[in-house]
Amino acid sequence: QVRLEESGGGLVQPGTSLRLSCVVSRRSISVNNVAWYRQAPGKEREWISSITSSGTINYADSVRGRSTISRDTVKNTVYLQRNSLKADDTEVYYCHLTPYWGKGTQVTVSS
């Protein structure tokens, strides 16, 4: 069974950084595109970044400059580094490999 497992979320202070991880099972990220999404309470899930099987990277305008997506093909893991976090970044972050979703990891930015 394909599985995507996010981790790395938590409670952080404004201005700090964290790195989210998405471990993919039963699908190789070397031949699949993987994306990160986020969802705030009461809002639709929003695409924020993706990395293709060939390594091409894209970011949503809303996170460009404060986020870095990367991958480790040996660990079959995709990462999302978020920097200079703000209260507005308090959301659940999801990993997506079509048509599969992880359960998400909560990021809360608060002082």
Secondary structure as UniProt FT lines:
FT   STRAND          3..7
FT   STRAND          10..12
FT   TURN            14..15
FT   STRAND          18..25
FT   TURN            29..30
FT   STRAND          34..39
FT   TURN            41..42
FT   STRAND          46..51
FT   TURN            53..54
FT   STRAND          57..59
FT   TURN            61..66
FT   STRAND          67..72
FT   TURN            73..76
FT   STRAND          77..82
FT   HELIX           87..89
FT   STRAND          91..97
FT   TURN            98..99
FT   STRAND          100..101
FT   STRAND          105..109
//
